[in-house]
Amino acid sequence: MHKRSSRQMGRGSGPVLDDYVTWQSGGTPSKANQRYWAGNIPWITPKDMKWFDLETTTDYLTPAGVAAGSKVAPQSVTYIVVRGMILAHTFPVSQMSTPAAFNQDVKAVAPGPELIPRYLAYWFQAHAGDFLRLVGESTHGTKKLDLPDLRIFPMDPPALAEQAKIVEILTAVDDQIRIGNEMVSKLNLLSSGVADRLLYEGVDSADLPAGWRFSTVGEVYEVQAGITLGPHRAPRRNSNGYLRVANVQRSAVDLGDVARLHASPVEQARYRLATGDLLVVEGHADINQIGRCARVPEEAAGLVYQNHLFRLRSTQMNQVVGEAWLNSRFARQYWRRTCSSSSGLNTINSRQLRAMRVIVPPPEEQGRIAATLLGMAERIEHERETLDKLVLQKAGLIADLLTGRVRVPVGVAS
């Protein structure tokens, strides 16, 4: 039977989170003191909490660092973010397989004897939306969750036997998700390796197979910058959809958030995209993201594109082969050597893009290379779709099992 706090008993309300857990606050030792850092004690911050099960952290403390400004929590705790702008849209929840320190934006929540540690973590995930509705703002505008609101959140967990069954079910799904993520990562590496073998090996050599030739982007492609944005671009009725840098990922165009702007008929004709055009990102704060390239899918044909993107169009190079080349290890090395940097932004210009070296295989060889790369891409997409279904399945199970909507039968000994 759960314990009842005197505060709750006095109010006559039901059991709450504070009846089952204890709370621990963290902190940050001085960054100026090198004795506190680069030790072997994981130090968790919100930026590390991208995964439910943490294996590593960005920073590590020494014992002196822990003593000077943080605390170490046991591996049984659940970490939740209670301060930071990420709370505007996401409520991060994590566990770690080893004891860890953590900063002041994170709370460590330790389960009492009536809770299985992993059940508590899943319970927080199940109520993420409820906690986001409790998020407020500090005087500086930072999003925050107040501990008093967390402590009185209703909680009435099932018996330990049912908790164990719930954890068993959800952990099995988590294991499938982990295997799926590992498979996607391996396939991506394999795809890059295939592309290297088909295209990039020997790029610095003068010896090419018969019929292959060296060229430049400017010789193979028509290169054009996009439409200039400004105050006169306010969307009007029947305004065009247009693609921005955020829409162009490496080898993928994201059409989930297409913006609108007004473009004249002349501009529409000049900047209209066609299926198979290549879009290349002109600038990015992360130097590894400069020049990322994606083919325009059929559903994006007819949109226009902003001036921080270059459009490449060619009758000499297969679209799939061209995309692979512009996203290659060779291309990233070229951008790092030639880009300009100002105010934290790394940029390339059309002259640098046109000057980049490319290998042009014969048309029939381009077709064979494209078929191989497309086959790899289809397999990766299939694995991602399977992974997405598992994630949805887990979300549904958490919503059912952790709220009591669906009860898990537990065998009764005779």
For each residue, the residues with C-beta under 8 A, 3 or more apart:
1:
2: 15 19 20 114 156 157
3: 19 20 112 114
4: 8 9 15 19
5: 8 9 16 18 19
6: 9 10
7: 10 11
8: 4 5 11 13 14 15 16 18 19 152
9: 4 5 6 12
10: 6 7
11: 7 8
12: 9
13: 8 16
14: 8 154 156
15: 2 4 8 19 20 154 155 156
16: 5 8 13 19 151 152 153 154 155
17: 20 21 150 151 152 153 154 155
18: 5 8 21 151 152
19: 2 3 4 5 8 15 16 155
20: 2 3 15 17 111 112 114 115 120 155 157
21: 17 18 109 110 111 112 115 120
22: 109 110 112
23: 107 108 109 110 147 151
24: 71 73 77 107 108 109 110
25: 71 104 107 108
26: 44 70 71 73 101 102 103 104 106 107 108
27: 69 70 71 103 104
28: 31 69 70 103 104
29: 33 36 37 61 65 66 68 69 70
30: 33 36 68 69
31: 28 37
32:
33: 29 30 36 37 65 68
34: 37 38
35: 62 64 65
36: 29 30 33 39 61 62 64 65 68 69
37: 29 31 33 34 59 60 61 62 65
38: 34 60 62
39: 36 60 61 62 63 65
40: 60 62
41: 60 61 62 63 65 66 72 99 100 101
42: 54 56 57 60 96 98 100 101
43: 57 59 60 61 65 70 100 101 102 103
44: 26 48 49 54 57 79 94 96 100 101 102 103 106
45: 48 49 57 58 59 102 103 105 106
46: 49 81 84 86 92 105 106
47: 50 58
48: 44 45 54 56 57 58 94
49: 44 45 46 54 79 81 92 93 94 106
50: 47 92
51: 54 55 94
52: 93 94 95 121 125 174
53: 94 95 96 97 174 178
54: 42 44 48 49 51 57 79 94 95 96 97 100
55: 51 96 97
56: 42 48
57: 42 43 44 45 48 54 60 100
58: 45 47 48
59: 37 43 45
60: 37 38 39 40 41 42 43 57
61: 29 36 37 39 41 43 65 66 70 101
62: 35 36 37 38 39 40 41 65 66
63: 39 41 66 67
64: 35 36 67 68
65: 29 33 35 36 37 39 41 43 61 62 68 69 70 101
66: 29 41 61 62 63 69 70 71 72 101
67: 63 64
68: 29 30 33 36 64 65
69: 27 28 29 30 36 65 66
70: 26 27 28 29 43 61 65 66 101 102 103
71: 24 25 26 27 66 101 102 108
72: 41 66 99 100 101
73: 24 26 77 79 99 100 101 102 108 110
74: 77 99 110
75: 95 96 97 98 99 100
76: 110 111 117
77: 24 73 74 95 108 109 110 111 117
78: 93 94 95 108 109 111 117 120 121 124
79: 44 49 54 73 92 93 94 95 96 100 102 106 107 108 109
80: 91 92 93 106 107 109 124 131 145
81: 46 49 84 86 87 91 92 105 106 145
82: 87 105 106 107 144 145 147 150
83: 87 104 105 138 142 143 144 145
84: 46 81 87 105 142 143
85: 88 142 143
86: 46 81 89 90 92 143
87: 81 82 83 84 90 91 132 135 143 144 145
88: 85 135 143
89: 86 132
90: 86 87 128 132
91: 80 81 87 124 128 129 131 132
92: 46 49 50 79 80 81 86
93: 49 52 78 79 80 121 124 125 128
94: 44 48 49 51 52 53 54 78 79 121
95: 52 53 54 75 77 78 79 117 118 121
96: 42 44 53 54 55 75 79 99 100
97: 53 54 55 75
98: 42 75
99: 41 72 73 74 75 96
100: 41 42 43 44 54 57 72 73 75 79 96
101: 26 41 42 43 44 61 65 66 70 71 72 73
102: 26 43 44 45 70 71 73 79 106 108
103: 26 27 28 43 44 45 70 106
104: 25 26 27 28 83
105: 45 46 81 82 83 84
106: 26 44 45 46 49 79 80 81 82 102 103
107: 23 24 25 26 79 80 82 147 150
108: 23 24 25 26 71 73 77 78 79 102
109: 21 22 23 24 77 78 79 80 120 124
110: 21 22 23 24 73 74 76 77
111: 20 21 76 77 78 114 115 116 117 119 120
112: 3 20 21 22 115
113:
114: 2 3 20 111 157 160
115: 20 21 111 112 119 120 157 163
116: 111 119 120 160 163 164 167
117: 76 77 78 95 111 120 121
118: 95 121 122 167 171
119: 111 115 116 122 123 157 163 164 166 167
120: 20 21 78 109 111 115 116 117 123 124
121: 52 78 93 94 95 117 118 124 125
122: 118 119 125 126 166 167 170 398 402
123: 119 120 126 127 155 157 402
124: 78 80 91 93 109 120 121 127 128 131
125: 52 93 121 122 128 398 402
126: 122 123 398 399 401 402 403
127: 123 124 130 131 153 402 403
128: 90 91 93 124 125 131 132
129: 91 132 133
130: 127 133 134 153
131: 80 91 124 127 128 134 135 145 150 153
132: 87 89 90 91 128 129 135
133: 129 130
134: 130 131 145 146 149 150 153
135: 87 88 131 132 143 144 145
136: 143 144 145 146
137: 141 142 143 144
138: 83 141 142 143 144
139:
140:
141: 137 138
142: 83 84 85 137 138
143: 83 84 85 86 87 88 135 136 137 138
144: 82 83 87 135 136 137 138
145: 80 81 82 83 87 131 134 135 136 149 150
146: 134 136 149 150
147: 23 82 107 150 151
148: 151 152
149: 134 145 146 152 153
150: 17 82 107 131 134 145 146 147 153
151: 16 17 18 23 147 148
152: 8 16 17 18 148 149
153: 16 17 127 130 131 134 149 150
154: 14 15 16 17
155: 15 16 17 19 20 123
156: 2 14 15 404
157: 2 20 114 115 119 123 163
158: 162 163 166 404 407 408
159: 162 163 410
160: 114 116 163 164
161: 164 165 410
162: 158 159 165 166 407 408 410
163: 115 116 119 157 158 159 160 166 167
164: 116 119 160 161 167 168
165: 161 162 168 169 408 410
166: 119 122 158 162 163 169 170 401 402 408
167: 116 118 119 122 163 164 170 171
168: 164 165 171 172
169: 165 166 172 173 397 401 408
170: 122 166 167 173 174 394 397 398 401
171: 118 167 168 174 175
172: 168 169 175 176
173: 169 170 176 177 390 393 394 397
174: 52 53 170 171 177 178 394
175: 171 172 178 179
176: 172 173 179 180 390
177: 173 174 180 181 387 390 391 394
178: 53 174 175 181 182
179: 175 176 182 183
180: 176 177 183 184 383 386 387 390
181: 177 178 184 185 387
182: 178 179 185 186
183: 179 180 186 187 383
184: 180 181 187 188 380 383 384 387
185: 181 182 188 189
186: 182 183 189 190
187: 183 184 190 191 376 379 380 383
188: 184 185 191 192 380
189: 185 186 192 193
190: 186 187 193 194 376
191: 187 188 194 195 373 376 377 380
192: 188 189 195 196 329
193: 189 190 196 197
194: 190 191 197 198 372 373 376
195: 191 192 198 199 200 324 328 373
196: 192 193 199 200 201 328 329
197: 193 194 200 201
198: 194 195 369 372 373
199: 195 196 203 321 324 325 328 359 361 369
200: 195 196 197 203 325 328 329 330 359
201: 196 197
202: 205 207 208
203: 199 200 330 357 359
204:
205: 202 208
206:
207: 202
208: 202 205 212 213 214 359
209: 212 361 365
210:
211: 361 362 365
212: 208 209 359 360 361 362 365
213: 208 359 360
214: 208 357 358 359 360
215: 219 220 357 358 359 360
216: 219 220 354 355 356 357 358
217: 220 221 223 312 353 354 355 356 358
218: 221 223 353 354 355
219: 215 216
220: 215 216 217 314 316 317 322 358 360
221: 217 218 278 312 313 314 317 322
222: 312 313 314
223: 217 218 310 311 312 350 353 354
224: 270 271 310 311 313
225: 282 307 309 310 311 350
226: 271 304 305 306 307 308 309 310 311
227: 242 261 263 267 270 271 304 305 306 307
228: 307
229: 233 261 306 307
230: 233
231: 234
232: 262
233: 229 230 261 262
234: 231 261 262
235: 239 260 261 262
236: 239 262
237:
238:
239: 235 236 260 261 262 263
240: 260 261 262 263 268 303 304
241: 258 259 260 303 304
242: 227 258 259 260 261 263 303 304 305 306
243: 247 248 253 258 273 279 300 303 304 305 306 309
244: 247 248 259 305 306 308 309
245: 248 281 282 283 284 306 308 309
246: 254 257
247: 243 244 253 254 255 257 258
248: 243 244 245 253 254 279 280 281 292 293 294 309
249: 252 253 254 292 294
250: 289 292 293 294 327
251: 293 294 295 323 327 377
252: 249 294
253: 243 247 248 249 279 294 295 296 297 300
254: 246 247 248 249 257
255: 247 258 297 299 300
256:
257: 246 247 254
258: 241 242 243 247 255 303
259: 241 242 244
260: 235 239 240 241 242
261: 227 229 233 234 235 239 240 242 304
262: 232 233 234 235 236 239 240
263: 227 239 240 242 267 268 271 304
264: 267 268
265: 268 269
266: 269 270
267: 227 263 264 270 271 304
268: 240 263 264 265 271 272 304
269: 265 266 272
270: 224 227 266 267
271: 224 226 227 263 267 268 304 305 311
272: 268 269 302 303 304
273: 243 277 279 296 300 301 302 303 304 305 311
274: 277 296 301 313
275: 296 297 298 300 301
276: 295 296 319
277: 273 274 295 296 311 312 313
278: 221 293 294 295 296 311 312 313 319 322 323 326
279: 243 248 253 273 293 294 296 305 309 310 311 312
280: 248 291 292 293 309 310 311 312 326 353
281: 245 248 284 289 290 291 292 293 308 309
282: 225 245 290 307 308 309 310 347 348 349
283: 245 290 308 345 346 347 348
284: 245 281 287 289 290 292 345 346
285: 289 344 345 346
286: 289 290 346
287: 284 290 335 336 339 341 346
288: 332
289: 250 281 284 285 286 292
290: 281 282 283 284 286 287 332 335 336 339 346 347 348
291: 280 281 326 331 332 334 335 348 353
292: 248 249 250 280 281 284 289 327
293: 248 250 251 278 279 280 281 312 322 323 326 327 331
294: 248 249 250 251 252 253 278 279 323
295: 251 253 276 277 278 319 320 323
296: 253 273 274 275 276 277 278 279 300 301
297: 253 255 275 300 301
298: 275 301
299: 255
300: 243 253 255 273 275 296 297 303
301: 273 274 275 296 297 298
302: 272 273
303: 240 241 242 243 258 272 273 300
304: 226 227 240 241 242 243 261 263 267 268 271 272 273
305: 226 227 242 243 244 271 273 279 309 311
306: 226 227 229 242 243 244 245 309
307: 225 226 227 228 229 282
308: 226 244 245 281 282 283
309: 225 226 243 244 245 248 279 280 281 282 305 306
310: 223 224 225 226 279 280 282 350 353
311: 223 224 225 226 271 273 277 278 279 280 305
312: 217 221 222 223 277 278 279 280 293 322 326
313: 221 222 224 274 277 278
314: 220 221 222 317 322
315:
316: 220 360
317: 220 221 314 321 322 358 360 366
318: 321 322 363 366 367 369 370
319: 276 278 295 322 323 370
320: 295 323 324 369 370 373 374
321: 199 317 318 324 325 361 366 369 370 373
322: 220 221 278 293 312 314 317 318 319 325 326 358
323: 251 278 293 294 295 319 320 326 327
324: 195 199 320 321 327 328 369 373
325: 199 200 321 322 328 330 331 358 359
326: 278 280 291 293 312 322 323 331
327: 250 251 292 293 323 324 331
328: 195 196 199 200 324 325 331 332
329: 192 196 200 332 333
330: 200 203 325 333 334
331: 291 293 325 326 327 328 334 335 356
332: 288 290 291 328 329 335 336
333: 329 330 336 337
334: 291 330 331 337 338 356 357
335: 287 290 291 331 332 338 339 346 348
336: 287 290 332 333 339
337: 333 334
338: 334 335 348 352
339: 287 290 335 336 346 347 348 352
340: 346 347 348 349
341: 287 344 345 346 347
342: 345 347
343:
344: 285 341
345: 283 284 285 341 342
346: 283 284 285 286 287 290 335 339 340 341
347: 282 283 290 339 340 341 342
348: 282 283 290 291 335 338 339 340 352 353
349: 282 340 352 353
350: 223 225 310 353 354
351: 354 355
352: 338 339 348 349 355 356
353: 217 218 223 280 291 310 348 349 350 356
354: 216 217 218 223 350 351
355: 216 217 218 351 352
356: 216 217 331 334 352 353
357: 203 214 215 216 334
358: 214 215 216 217 220 317 322 325
359: 199 200 203 208 212 213 214 215 325
360: 212 213 214 215 220 316 317
361: 199 209 211 212 321 365 366 369
362: 211 212 365 366
363: 318 366 367
364: 367 368
365: 209 211 212 361 362 368 369
366: 317 318 321 361 362 363 369 370
367: 318 363 364 370 371
368: 364 365 371 372
369: 198 199 318 320 321 324 361 365 366 372 373
370: 318 319 320 321 366 367 373 374
371: 367 368 374 375
372: 194 198 368 369 375 376
373: 191 194 195 198 320 321 324 369 370 376 377
374: 320 370 371 377 378
375: 371 372 378 379
376: 187 190 191 194 372 373 379 380
377: 191 251 373 374 380 381
378: 374 375 381 382
379: 187 375 376 382 383
380: 184 187 188 191 376 377 383 384
381: 377 378 384 385
382: 378 379 385 386
383: 180 183 184 187 379 380 386 387
384: 184 380 381 387 388
385: 381 382 388 389
386: 180 382 383 389 390
387: 177 180 181 184 383 384 390 391
388: 384 385 391 392
389: 385 386 392 393
390: 173 176 177 180 386 387 393 394
391: 177 387 388 394 395
392: 388 389 395 396
393: 173 389 390 396 397
394: 170 173 174 177 390 391 397 398
395: 391 392 398 399
396: 392 393 399 400
397: 169 170 173 393 394 400 401
398: 122 125 126 170 394 395 401 402
399: 126 395 396 402 403 405
400: 396 397 403 405 406
401: 126 166 169 170 397 398 405 406 408
402: 122 123 125 126 127 166 398 399
403: 126 127 399 400
404: 156 158 407
405: 399 400 401
406: 400 401
407: 158 162 404
408: 158 162 165 166 169 401
409:
410: 159 161 162 165
411:
412:
413:
414:
